[in-house]
Amino acid sequence: MTQVNKERMLAEFKEIVALPCHSLQERPVFELLKGKLEALGFTVEEDDAGEKLGGNCGNLWAFLPASAGVEGAVRVLLSAHMDGVEPCGGTTVIQKDGVLYSDGTTILGGDDKSGVEGILEGIRLLLEEGAPHGDIQILFTVCEEGGVNGSRCLDRSKLRADVGYALDGEGAPGEIVVGAPGQKKYKIDIIGRTAHGGLEPEKG
C-alpha cells in the first residue's frame, strides 16, 4: 500500500499557509489549489458565492470521474475551507521538536489548511496506487469563518455526490464528528424605555 509522503505534505502545507487567506479575499489560495487539482486531472469550476458575498472569488469545485470499469460506485465529496482566522496575512512556519508553529505574527493556519492538505495528499495516494474509485468531487469553500457563508451561498446544482466529508473539526487525529449544533440568528426590536436591568429594572 502506498504510504503518506510526510515531506511532501509538510512542504505543501507550508506553501499553502504562506498565502494570505482573509475571508472574502481567498483568491491567492483559490488559484494555487486550482492549479494543483488540474495537475491531478480534475476539472475545476468556480461558483458565484464570491459575488453574492462581496468577495474576490467563489467556492472552488473540482471533479474527477470514476476509474474505467467502475460503474455504480459511491460518489464521494471531500470538503474544506480556504479562509482562516485572523491574523492570517501569510504564515511563516517554524518546526521545533516535530511540532509546527507560526512565527508569532499570524496564526498557524491549521484551520483549515490541514483539511485542504489532507484532501490533496489523499487524492495523490489514491492515484499513485492506481486504486479503482468512483466519482470524486472536491469543494473548497470561501468565508467559512464568521458564519459558514461560502457553504450557505454555494451553487447546489453542482453537487454530484452520494456522501460527503468535511475535513474541518477538533479532536485527536482519526476522530470523526458525526453531528454538530445548528445556528440561527434573530433580529429583535424592543420598543420601550431603557433602564439598567440589574439596578433599576422597574424604570424600564
DODO-292285 format. One line per 2 residues: number of its first residue (from 1); their letters; for each residue x, y, z of N, C-alpha, C, CB. Coordinates in nm, 2 decimals, always signed. Glycine has a CB too. Layout:
N
NUM	A	X Y Z X Y Z X Y Z X Y Z  ...
END
This chain:
204
1	MT	+0.08 -0.12 +0.00 +0.00 +0.00 +0.00 +0.09 +0.12 +0.00 -0.10 +0.00 +0.12  +0.05 +0.23 -0.08 +0.12 +0.35 -0.08 +0.12 +0.42 +0.05 +0.07 +0.44 -0.19
3	QV	+0.24 +0.47 +0.09 +0.25 +0.54 +0.22 +0.24 +0.69 +0.20 +0.38 +0.51 +0.29  +0.19 +0.76 +0.31 +0.18 +0.90 +0.31 +0.32 +0.96 +0.29 +0.11 +0.95 +0.44
5	NK	+0.34 +1.06 +0.21 +0.46 +1.12 +0.19 +0.47 +1.25 +0.28 +0.48 +1.17 +0.04  +0.53 +1.23 +0.40 +0.53 +1.33 +0.50 +0.60 +1.45 +0.46 +0.58 +1.28 +0.63
7	ER	+0.71 +1.44 +0.39 +0.79 +1.55 +0.35 +0.71 +1.63 +0.25 +0.93 +1.51 +0.29  +0.65 +1.57 +0.15 +0.56 +1.63 +0.06 +0.45 +1.71 +0.12 +0.51 +1.53 -0.05
9	ML	+0.38 +1.64 +0.22 +0.27 +1.71 +0.29 +0.32 +1.83 +0.36 +0.21 +1.61 +0.39  +0.43 +1.82 +0.43 +0.48 +1.94 +0.51 +0.52 +2.05 +0.42 +0.61 +1.90 +0.59
11	AE	+0.59 +2.02 +0.31 +0.63 +2.13 +0.21 +0.50 +2.20 +0.15 +0.71 +2.07 +0.10  +0.40 +2.12 +0.12 +0.28 +2.17 +0.06 +0.20 +2.25 +0.16 +0.20 +2.06 +0.00
13	FK	+0.19 +2.20 +0.28 +0.12 +2.28 +0.39 +0.19 +2.41 +0.41 +0.12 +2.20 +0.52  +0.32 +2.42 +0.41 +0.39 +2.55 +0.42 +0.36 +2.64 +0.31 +0.54 +2.52 +0.44
15	EI	+0.36 +2.58 +0.19 +0.33 +2.66 +0.07 +0.19 +2.72 +0.07 +0.34 +2.57 -0.06  +0.09 +2.64 +0.12 -0.05 +2.69 +0.12 -0.07 +2.80 +0.23 -0.14 +2.58 +0.15
17	VA	-0.01 +2.78 +0.35 -0.04 +2.87 +0.46 +0.05 +3.00 +0.44 +0.00 +2.81 +0.60  +0.14 +3.00 +0.35 +0.22 +3.12 +0.32 +0.14 +3.22 +0.25 +0.35 +3.08 +0.24
19	LP	+0.03 +3.18 +0.20 -0.06 +3.28 +0.12 -0.16 +3.35 +0.21 -0.13 +3.21 +0.01  -0.18 +3.48 +0.19 -0.29 +3.54 +0.27 -0.42 +3.47 +0.24 -0.30 +3.69 +0.23
21	CH	-0.51 +3.46 +0.34 -0.63 +3.39 +0.32 -0.75 +3.45 +0.40 -0.62 +3.24 +0.36  -0.75 +3.59 +0.40 -0.86 +3.66 +0.47 -0.99 +3.62 +0.41 -0.84 +3.81 +0.46
23	SL	-1.10 +3.61 +0.50 -1.23 +3.58 +0.45 -1.27 +3.69 +0.34 -1.33 +3.58 +0.56  -1.33 +3.64 +0.23 -1.37 +3.72 +0.12 -1.25 +3.77 +0.03 -1.45 +3.83 +0.16
25	QE	-1.13 +3.72 +0.07 -1.01 +3.76 -0.01 -0.92 +3.64 -0.03 -0.92 +3.87 +0.07  -0.99 +3.53 -0.07 -0.92 +3.40 -0.08 -0.86 +3.37 -0.22 -1.01 +3.29 -0.05
27	RP	-0.86 +3.46 -0.31 -0.82 +3.44 -0.45 -0.68 +3.38 -0.46 -0.82 +3.57 -0.52  -0.58 +3.42 -0.38 -0.45 +3.36 -0.40 -0.45 +3.21 -0.37 -0.34 +3.42 -0.30
29	VF	-0.52 +3.17 -0.26 -0.54 +3.03 -0.23 -0.61 +2.95 -0.34 -0.60 +3.01 -0.09  -0.72 +3.01 -0.38 -0.80 +2.95 -0.49 -0.72 +2.92 -0.61 -0.92 +3.05 -0.53
31	EL	-0.64 +3.01 -0.66 -0.56 +2.99 -0.78 -0.45 +2.88 -0.76 -0.49 +3.12 -0.82  -0.39 +2.88 -0.64 -0.29 +2.78 -0.61 -0.36 +2.64 -0.61 -0.23 +2.80 -0.47
33	LK	-0.47 +2.63 -0.55 -0.54 +2.50 -0.54 -0.60 +2.46 -0.67 -0.65 +2.50 -0.43  -0.64 +2.55 -0.75 -0.69 +2.52 -0.89 -0.58 +2.46 -0.97 -0.74 +2.65 -0.95
35	GK	-0.46 +2.52 -0.97 -0.35 +2.46 -1.04 -0.32 +2.32 -1.00 -0.23 +2.55 -1.03  -0.32 +2.30 -0.87 -0.28 +2.17 -0.81 -0.38 +2.06 -0.85 -0.27 +2.17 -0.66
37	LE	-0.51 +2.09 -0.85 -0.61 +2.00 -0.88 -0.62 +1.97 -1.03 -0.75 +2.05 -0.83  -0.60 +2.07 -1.11 -0.59 +2.04 -1.25 -0.48 +1.95 -1.29 -0.59 +2.18 -1.33
39	AL	-0.36 +1.97 -1.22 -0.25 +1.89 -1.25 -0.28 +1.74 -1.21 -0.13 +1.94 -1.17  -0.37 +1.72 -1.12 -0.41 +1.58 -1.08 -0.52 +1.53 -1.17 -0.45 +1.58 -0.93
41	GF	-0.56 +1.60 -1.26 -0.66 +1.55 -1.36 -0.81 +1.60 -1.33 -0.66 +1.41 -1.36  -0.83 +1.69 -1.24 -0.96 +1.73 -1.20 -1.00 +1.84 -1.30 -0.97 +1.78 -1.06
43	TV	-1.13 +1.85 -1.32 -1.19 +1.97 -1.39 -1.24 +2.06 -1.28 -1.32 +1.93 -1.48  -1.20 +2.19 -1.29 -1.22 +2.28 -1.18 -1.32 +2.39 -1.23 -1.09 +2.35 -1.13
45	EE	-1.41 +2.43 -1.14 -1.51 +2.54 -1.17 -1.51 +2.63 -1.04 -1.65 +2.48 -1.20  -1.56 +2.75 -1.07 -1.59 +2.85 -0.96 -1.73 +2.89 -0.96 -1.49 +2.97 -0.98
47	DD	-1.80 +2.89 -0.85 -1.94 +2.94 -0.84 -1.94 +3.09 -0.81 -2.02 +2.85 -0.74  -2.07 +3.14 -0.79 -2.08 +3.28 -0.77 -2.10 +3.32 -0.63 -2.20 +3.33 -0.85
49	AG	-2.05 +3.24 -0.54 -2.06 +3.27 -0.39 -1.99 +3.40 -0.36 -2.00 +3.16 -0.31  -1.87 +3.42 -0.43 -1.80 +3.55 -0.41 -1.88 +3.67 -0.45 -1.67 +3.54 -0.49
51	EK	-1.95 +3.66 -0.56 -2.03 +3.78 -0.60 -2.15 +3.80 -0.50 -2.09 +3.75 -0.74  -2.21 +3.69 -0.45 -2.32 +3.71 -0.35 -2.27 +3.77 -0.22 -2.38 +3.57 -0.33
53	LG	-2.14 +3.74 -0.18 -2.09 +3.78 -0.06 -2.00 +3.91 -0.06 -2.01 +3.67 +0.01  -1.97 +3.95 -0.18 -1.88 +4.07 -0.20 -1.74 +4.03 -0.19 -1.92 +4.17 -0.10
55	GN	-1.70 +3.91 -0.22 -1.56 +3.87 -0.21 -1.49 +3.87 -0.35 -1.55 +3.73 -0.15  -1.36 +3.83 -0.35 -1.29 +3.83 -0.47 -1.28 +3.69 -0.54 -1.15 +3.88 -0.45
57	CG	-1.35 +3.59 -0.49 -1.36 +3.47 -0.56 -1.47 +3.38 -0.50 -1.23 +3.39 -0.55  -1.52 +3.29 -0.57 -1.62 +3.20 -0.52 -1.57 +3.07 -0.47 -1.72 +3.17 -0.64
59	NL	-1.66 +2.98 -0.44 -1.62 +2.84 -0.40 -1.55 +2.77 -0.51 -1.74 +2.76 -0.34  -1.45 +2.69 -0.48 -1.38 +2.60 -0.58 -1.44 +2.47 -0.58 -1.23 +2.60 -0.55
61	WA	-1.49 +2.43 -0.70 -1.55 +2.29 -0.72 -1.45 +2.22 -0.81 -1.69 +2.30 -0.78  -1.42 +2.09 -0.78 -1.34 +2.01 -0.87 -1.40 +1.87 -0.88 -1.19 +2.00 -0.81
63	FL	-1.38 +1.81 -1.00 -1.45 +1.69 -1.03 -1.35 +1.59 -1.10 -1.58 +1.71 -1.11  -1.35 +1.47 -1.05 -1.27 +1.36 -1.12 -1.36 +1.25 -1.14 -1.14 +1.32 -1.03
65	PA	-1.37 +1.21 -1.27 -1.47 +1.09 -1.30 -1.41 +0.96 -1.25 -1.49 +1.08 -1.45  -1.50 +0.87 -1.23 -1.47 +0.73 -1.18 -1.37 +0.67 -1.27 -1.59 +0.65 -1.17
67	SA	-1.29 +0.57 -1.22 -1.20 +0.49 -1.29 -1.27 +0.41 -1.40 -1.12 +0.40 -1.20  -1.20 +0.38 -1.50 -1.26 +0.29 -1.61 -1.31 +0.16 -1.55 -1.16 +0.27 -1.72
69	GV	-1.43 +0.12 -1.59 -1.48 -0.01 -1.54 -1.55 +0.00 -1.41 -1.37 -0.11 -1.54  -1.55 +0.12 -1.35 -1.62 +0.13 -1.21 -1.75 +0.19 -1.23 -1.53 +0.21 -1.11
71	EG	-1.86 +0.11 -1.24 -1.99 +0.17 -1.26 -2.07 +0.15 -1.13 -2.06 +0.10 -1.38  -2.15 +0.25 -1.10 -2.24 +0.25 -0.98 -2.17 +0.26 -0.85 -2.31 +0.12 -0.99
73	AV	-2.04 +0.30 -0.85 -1.97 +0.32 -0.72 -2.02 +0.44 -0.65 -1.82 +0.33 -0.74  -2.00 +0.45 -0.52 -2.05 +0.56 -0.44 -1.97 +0.69 -0.49 -2.03 +0.54 -0.29
75	RV	-2.04 +0.79 -0.51 -1.98 +0.92 -0.54 -1.95 +1.00 -0.42 -2.07 +1.00 -0.64  -1.82 +1.04 -0.40 -1.77 +1.10 -0.27 -1.74 +1.25 -0.29 -1.65 +1.02 -0.22
77	LL	-1.78 +1.33 -0.19 -1.75 +1.47 -0.19 -1.65 +1.49 -0.07 -1.87 +1.56 -0.17  -1.54 +1.56 -0.09 -1.45 +1.60 +0.01 -1.44 +1.75 +0.02 -1.31 +1.54 -0.01
79	SA	-1.45 +1.80 +0.14 -1.46 +1.95 +0.15 -1.38 +2.00 +0.27 -1.61 +1.99 +0.18  -1.33 +2.13 +0.24 -1.26 +2.20 +0.34 -1.27 +2.35 +0.31 -1.10 +2.16 +0.35
81	HM	-1.23 +2.44 +0.39 -1.25 +2.58 +0.35 -1.11 +2.65 +0.34 -1.33 +2.66 +0.46  -1.11 +2.76 +0.26 -0.99 +2.83 +0.22 -0.95 +2.95 +0.30 -1.00 +2.87 +0.08
83	DG	-1.04 +3.00 +0.38 -1.01 +3.12 +0.46 -0.96 +3.08 +0.60 -1.13 +3.22 +0.47  -0.91 +3.17 +0.67 -0.85 +3.14 +0.80 -0.89 +3.25 +0.91 -0.70 +3.13 +0.80
85	VE	-0.87 +3.21 +1.03 -0.90 +3.30 +1.14 -0.79 +3.41 +1.14 -0.89 +3.23 +1.28  -0.82 +3.53 +1.17 -0.73 +3.64 +1.17 -0.63 +3.63 +1.29 -0.80 +3.78 +1.17
87	PC	-0.51 +3.67 +1.28 -0.44 +3.73 +1.17 -0.39 +3.62 +1.08 -0.33 +3.82 +1.21  -0.42 +3.63 +0.95 -0.38 +3.52 +0.85 -0.32 +3.59 +0.72 -0.50 +3.43 +0.82
89	GG	-0.23 +3.68 +0.74 -0.17 +3.75 +0.63 -0.06 +3.68 +0.55 -0.12 +3.88 +0.67  -0.04 +3.55 +0.58 +0.07 +3.47 +0.52 +0.16 +3.42 +0.63 +0.15 +3.56 +0.42
91	TT	+0.16 +3.29 +0.65 +0.23 +3.24 +0.77 +0.37 +3.19 +0.74 +0.15 +3.12 +0.83  +0.46 +3.22 +0.83 +0.59 +3.16 +0.83 +0.59 +3.04 +0.93 +0.71 +3.26 +0.86
93	VI	+0.61 +2.92 +0.88 +0.61 +2.80 +0.97 +0.74 +2.77 +1.03 +0.56 +2.68 +0.89  +0.74 +2.75 +1.16 +0.86 +2.71 +1.23 +0.84 +2.57 +1.28 +0.89 +2.81 +1.35
95	QK	+0.94 +2.49 +1.26 +0.93 +2.35 +1.31 +1.03 +2.33 +1.42 +0.96 +2.25 +1.19  +0.97 +2.28 +1.54 +1.06 +2.26 +1.65 +1.02 +2.13 +1.72 +1.04 +2.38 +1.75
97	DG	+1.11 +2.04 +1.74 +1.08 +1.91 +1.81 +0.96 +1.84 +1.74 +1.06 +1.94 +1.95  +0.95 +1.85 +1.61 +0.85 +1.78 +1.54 +0.71 +1.84 +1.55 +0.84 +1.64 +1.60
99	VL	+0.70 +1.96 +1.60 +0.58 +2.04 +1.61 +0.59 +2.16 +1.52 +0.55 +2.07 +1.76  +0.48 +2.20 +1.46 +0.47 +2.32 +1.37 +0.41 +2.43 +1.45 +0.39 +2.29 +1.25
101	YS	+0.48 +2.55 +1.43 +0.43 +2.67 +1.50 +0.44 +2.78 +1.39 +0.52 +2.71 +1.62  +0.36 +2.89 +1.41 +0.38 +3.01 +1.33 +0.50 +3.09 +1.40 +0.25 +3.10 +1.32
103	DG	+0.54 +3.20 +1.33 +0.65 +3.28 +1.39 +0.59 +3.38 +1.49 +0.72 +3.35 +1.29  +0.46 +3.37 +1.52 +0.40 +3.46 +1.62 +0.33 +3.58 +1.57 +0.50 +3.50 +1.72
105	TT	+0.35 +3.61 +1.44 +0.29 +3.72 +1.38 +0.15 +3.69 +1.32 +0.37 +3.79 +1.27  +0.13 +3.56 +1.30 +0.00 +3.52 +1.24 -0.04 +3.39 +1.31 +0.01 +3.49 +1.08
107	IL	-0.16 +3.34 +1.28 -0.20 +3.21 +1.32 -0.11 +3.10 +1.24 -0.35 +3.18 +1.30  -0.12 +2.98 +1.28 -0.05 +2.87 +1.20 -0.13 +2.84 +1.07 -0.03 +2.75 +1.28
109	GG	-0.26 +2.84 +1.08 -0.34 +2.81 +0.97 -0.39 +2.67 +0.95 -0.27 +2.85 +0.85  -0.38 +2.59 +1.06 -0.42 +2.45 +1.05 -0.57 +2.44 +1.03 -0.39 +2.38 +1.18
111	DD	-0.65 +2.54 +1.07 -0.79 +2.56 +1.04 -0.81 +2.65 +0.92 -0.87 +2.62 +1.16  -0.82 +2.60 +0.80 -0.85 +2.46 +0.77 -0.75 +2.41 +0.67 -0.99 +2.44 +0.73
113	KS	-0.63 +2.46 +0.67 -0.53 +2.42 +0.57 -0.49 +2.27 +0.59 -0.41 +2.51 +0.56  -0.50 +2.22 +0.72 -0.47 +2.08 +0.74 -0.57 +2.00 +0.67 -0.47 +2.05 +0.89
115	GV	-0.70 +2.04 +0.66 -0.80 +1.97 +0.59 -0.78 +1.97 +0.44 -0.94 +2.03 +0.62  -0.74 +2.09 +0.39 -0.71 +2.11 +0.25 -0.59 +2.01 +0.21 -0.67 +2.25 +0.22
117	EG	-0.49 +2.01 +0.29 -0.37 +1.93 +0.26 -0.40 +1.78 +0.27 -0.25 +1.96 +0.36  -0.49 +1.74 +0.37 -0.53 +1.60 +0.38 -0.60 +1.55 +0.26 -0.61 +1.59 +0.50
119	IL	-0.68 +1.64 +0.20 -0.75 +1.60 +0.08 -0.66 +1.59 -0.04 -0.86 +1.71 +0.04  -0.57 +1.68 -0.05 -0.47 +1.68 -0.16 -0.38 +1.55 -0.16 -0.38 +1.80 -0.17
121	EG	-0.33 +1.52 -0.04 -0.24 +1.41 -0.02 -0.32 +1.28 -0.04 -0.17 +1.41 +0.11  -0.44 +1.27 +0.01 -0.52 +1.15 +0.00 -0.55 +1.12 -0.15 -0.65 +1.17 +0.07
123	IR	-0.58 +1.23 -0.23 -0.61 +1.21 -0.37 -0.48 +1.16 -0.44 -0.66 +1.34 -0.44  -0.37 +1.22 -0.41 -0.24 +1.17 -0.47 -0.21 +1.03 -0.44 -0.12 +1.26 -0.42
125	LL	-0.23 +0.99 -0.31 -0.21 +0.84 -0.28 -0.30 +0.75 -0.36 -0.23 +0.82 -0.13  -0.42 +0.79 -0.37 -0.52 +0.71 -0.45 -0.47 +0.69 -0.59 -0.66 +0.77 -0.44
127	LE	-0.43 +0.80 -0.65 -0.39 +0.80 -0.79 -0.26 +0.73 -0.81 -0.38 +0.94 -0.85  -0.17 +0.75 -0.72 -0.04 +0.68 -0.73 -0.05 +0.53 -0.71 +0.06 +0.73 -0.62
129	EG	-0.14 +0.49 -0.63 -0.16 +0.35 -0.61 -0.24 +0.29 -0.73 -0.24 +0.32 -0.48  -0.31 +0.37 -0.80 -0.39 +0.32 -0.91 -0.52 +0.25 -0.87 -0.31 +0.23 -1.00
131	AP	-0.57 +0.28 -0.75 -0.68 +0.21 -0.69 -0.81 +0.25 -0.77 -0.70 +0.24 -0.54  -0.90 +0.16 -0.79 -1.03 +0.19 -0.86 -1.11 +0.28 -0.77 -1.11 +0.07 -0.90
133	HG	-1.18 +0.38 -0.83 -1.26 +0.47 -0.74 -1.38 +0.52 -0.82 -1.17 +0.59 -0.70  -1.48 +0.56 -0.75 -1.60 +0.62 -0.81 -1.57 +0.77 -0.84 -1.72 +0.61 -0.73
135	DI	-1.67 +0.84 -0.88 -1.66 +0.99 -0.90 -1.61 +1.05 -0.77 -1.79 +1.05 -0.94  -1.52 +1.15 -0.78 -1.47 +1.22 -0.67 -1.50 +1.37 -0.69 -1.32 +1.20 -0.64
137	QI	-1.56 +1.43 -0.60 -1.58 +1.58 -0.61 -1.52 +1.65 -0.49 -1.74 +1.61 -0.61  -1.46 +1.76 -0.51 -1.39 +1.84 -0.40 -1.46 +1.97 -0.40 -1.24 +1.85 -0.43
139	LF	-1.48 +2.02 -0.28 -1.54 +2.16 -0.26 -1.45 +2.23 -0.16 -1.69 +2.15 -0.22  -1.39 +2.34 -0.20 -1.31 +2.42 -0.11 -1.39 +2.56 -0.10 -1.16 +2.45 -0.16
141	TV	-1.44 +2.59 +0.01 -1.53 +2.70 +0.03 -1.46 +2.83 +0.08 -1.64 +2.67 +0.13  -1.53 +2.94 +0.05 -1.48 +3.07 +0.10 -1.56 +3.11 +0.22 -1.50 +3.18 -0.01
143	CE	-1.50 +3.20 +0.29 -1.57 +3.28 +0.40 -1.64 +3.18 +0.50 -1.67 +3.37 +0.34  -1.57 +3.08 +0.54 -1.63 +2.99 +0.65 -1.62 +3.06 +0.78 -1.55 +2.85 +0.65
145	EG	-1.51 +3.12 +0.81 -1.50 +3.19 +0.94 -1.61 +3.30 +0.95 -1.36 +3.25 +0.96  -1.68 +3.31 +1.06 -1.78 +3.41 +1.08 -1.92 +3.37 +1.03 -1.73 +3.53 +1.01
147	GV	-1.94 +3.25 +1.00 -2.08 +3.21 +0.97 -2.10 +3.11 +0.85 -2.15 +3.33 +0.93  -2.00 +3.04 +0.81 -2.01 +2.93 +0.71 -2.08 +2.99 +0.59 -2.09 +2.81 +0.77
149	NG	-2.04 +3.11 +0.55 -2.11 +3.18 +0.44 -2.09 +3.13 +0.30 -2.06 +3.33 +0.44  -1.97 +3.08 +0.28 -1.94 +3.01 +0.14 -2.03 +2.89 +0.12 -1.80 +2.97 +0.13
151	SR	-2.05 +2.81 +0.23 -2.14 +2.70 +0.22 -2.28 +2.74 +0.20 -2.12 +2.61 +0.34  -2.32 +2.85 +0.27 -2.46 +2.90 +0.26 -2.49 +2.94 +0.12 -2.48 +3.01 +0.36
153	CL	-2.39 +3.00 +0.05 -2.41 +3.06 -0.08 -2.37 +2.97 -0.19 -2.35 +3.19 -0.09  -2.34 +2.84 -0.17 -2.29 +2.76 -0.27 -2.39 +2.72 -0.38 -2.23 +2.63 -0.22
155	DR	-2.35 +2.69 -0.49 -2.44 +2.65 -0.60 -2.48 +2.50 -0.59 -2.38 +2.68 -0.74  -2.59 +2.48 -0.53 -2.63 +2.34 -0.50 -2.65 +2.25 -0.63 -2.76 +2.33 -0.42
157	SK	-2.67 +2.32 -0.74 -2.68 +2.24 -0.86 -2.55 +2.17 -0.90 -2.73 +2.33 -0.98  -2.44 +2.21 -0.84 -2.31 +2.15 -0.87 -2.29 +2.02 -0.79 -2.20 +2.25 -0.85
159	LR	-2.37 +2.00 -0.69 -2.35 +1.88 -0.60 -2.37 +1.75 -0.68 -2.44 +1.88 -0.48  -2.27 +1.66 -0.69 -2.29 +1.54 -0.76 -2.23 +1.42 -0.68 -2.21 +1.55 -0.90
161	AD	-2.26 +1.42 -0.55 -2.21 +1.31 -0.47 -2.32 +1.24 -0.39 -2.10 +1.37 -0.37  -2.29 +1.12 -0.35 -2.38 +1.05 -0.26 -2.35 +1.07 -0.12 -2.38 +0.90 -0.29
163	VG	-2.23 +1.09 -0.08 -2.19 +1.11 +0.06 -2.08 +1.22 +0.06 -2.13 +0.98 +0.13  -2.07 +1.29 +0.17 -1.97 +1.40 +0.18 -1.90 +1.40 +0.31 -2.03 +1.53 +0.15
165	YA	-1.77 +1.44 +0.31 -1.69 +1.45 +0.43 -1.63 +1.59 +0.43 -1.59 +1.34 +0.44  -1.65 +1.66 +0.54 -1.59 +1.79 +0.56 -1.47 +1.77 +0.66 -1.69 +1.90 +0.62
167	LD	-1.35 +1.80 +0.61 -1.23 +1.78 +0.69 -1.20 +1.91 +0.76 -1.11 +1.74 +0.60  -1.28 +1.93 +0.87 -1.27 +2.05 +0.95 -1.33 +2.02 +1.08 -1.33 +2.18 +0.88
169	GE	-1.25 +1.99 +1.18 -1.31 +1.96 +1.31 -1.20 +1.95 +1.42 -1.39 +1.83 +1.31  -1.24 +1.95 +1.54 -1.15 +1.94 +1.65 -1.14 +1.80 +1.70 -1.19 +2.04 +1.77
171	GA	-1.04 +1.78 +1.78 -1.02 +1.64 +1.84 -0.89 +1.58 +1.79 -1.14 +1.56 +1.81  -0.86 +1.46 +1.84 -0.74 +1.39 +1.81 -0.75 +1.34 +1.66 -0.72 +1.27 +1.90
173	PG	-0.63 +1.32 +1.60 -0.63 +1.27 +1.46 -0.71 +1.14 +1.46 -0.49 +1.25 +1.41  -0.79 +1.12 +1.36 -0.87 +1.00 +1.35 -1.01 +1.00 +1.40 -0.80 +0.89 +1.42
175	EI	-1.04 +1.10 +1.49 -1.17 +1.12 +1.54 -1.26 +1.17 +1.43 -1.18 +1.22 +1.66  -1.39 +1.12 +1.43 -1.48 +1.16 +1.33 -1.60 +1.22 +1.39 -1.53 +1.03 +1.24
177	VV	-1.64 +1.34 +1.35 -1.76 +1.41 +1.41 -1.88 +1.38 +1.32 -1.73 +1.57 +1.41  -1.98 +1.33 +1.38 -2.10 +1.28 +1.30 -2.22 +1.37 +1.33 -2.13 +1.14 +1.33
179	GA	-2.21 +1.47 +1.42 -2.32 +1.56 +1.45 -2.26 +1.69 +1.50 -2.42 +1.50 +1.54  -2.34 +1.80 +1.49 -2.30 +1.93 +1.54 -2.42 +2.01 +1.57 -2.20 +2.00 +1.44
181	PG	-2.41 +2.11 +1.66 -2.52 +2.20 +1.68 -2.55 +2.29 +1.56 -2.50 +2.28 +1.81  -2.67 +2.34 +1.55 -2.70 +2.43 +1.44 -2.69 +2.57 +1.49 -2.84 +2.41 +1.39
183	QK	-2.72 +2.67 +1.40 -2.71 +2.81 +1.44 -2.82 +2.88 +1.37 -2.57 +2.86 +1.39  -2.89 +2.97 +1.45 -2.99 +3.05 +1.40 -2.96 +3.20 +1.45 -3.13 +3.01 +1.44
185	KY	-2.99 +3.30 +1.36 -2.97 +3.43 +1.40 -3.11 +3.50 +1.41 -2.88 +3.51 +1.31  -3.13 +3.59 +1.51 -3.26 +3.66 +1.52 -3.22 +3.81 +1.53 -3.34 +3.61 +1.64
187	KI	-3.31 +3.89 +1.47 -3.30 +4.04 +1.49 -3.43 +4.08 +1.56 -3.29 +4.11 +1.35  -3.41 +4.13 +1.68 -3.53 +4.16 +1.77 -3.53 +4.31 +1.80 -3.52 +4.08 +1.90
189	DI	-3.64 +4.38 +1.77 -3.66 +4.52 +1.80 -3.74 +4.52 +1.93 -3.73 +4.59 +1.69  -3.69 +4.59 +2.03 -3.76 +4.61 +2.16 -3.80 +4.76 +2.17 -3.68 +4.56 +2.28
191	IG	-3.93 +4.78 +2.19 -3.97 +4.92 +2.20 -4.01 +4.95 +2.34 -4.10 +4.94 +2.10  -3.96 +5.06 +2.40 -3.99 +5.10 +2.54 -3.88 +5.19 +2.59 -4.00 +4.97 +2.62
193	RT	-3.88 +5.21 +2.72 -3.78 +5.29 +2.79 -3.66 +5.21 +2.84 -3.84 +5.36 +2.91  -3.54 +5.26 +2.82 -3.42 +5.19 +2.86 -3.40 +5.21 +3.01 -3.30 +5.24 +2.79
195	AH	-3.35 +5.10 +3.07 -3.32 +5.11 +3.22 -3.22 +5.00 +3.24 -3.45 +5.09 +3.31  -3.14 +5.01 +3.35 -3.04 +4.91 +3.39 -3.11 +4.79 +3.45 -2.94 +4.97 +3.49
197	GG	-3.09 +4.67 +3.38 -3.17 +4.56 +3.43 -3.13 +4.51 +3.57 -3.14 +4.45 +3.33  -3.01 +4.55 +3.62 -2.97 +4.50 +3.75 -3.00 +4.60 +3.86 -2.82 +4.47 +3.75
199	LE	-2.99 +4.73 +3.83 -3.00 +4.83 +3.93 -3.14 +4.89 +3.94 -2.90 +4.94 +3.91  -3.21 +4.91 +3.83 -3.34 +4.98 +3.84 -3.43 +4.93 +3.72 -3.32 +5.13 +3.83
201	PE	-3.46 +4.80 +3.72 -3.54 +4.74 +3.62 -3.68 +4.80 +3.62 -3.55 +4.59 +3.63  -3.73 +4.84 +3.74 -3.87 +4.89 +3.75 -3.89 +5.02 +3.66 -3.90 +4.92 +3.89
203	KG	-3.78 +5.09 +3.62 -3.79 +5.21 +3.55 -3.80 +5.18 +3.39 -3.67 +5.30 +3.57  -3.78 +5.05 +3.36 -3.79 +5.02 +3.22 -3.93 +4.99 +3.17 -3.70 +4.89 +3.20
END
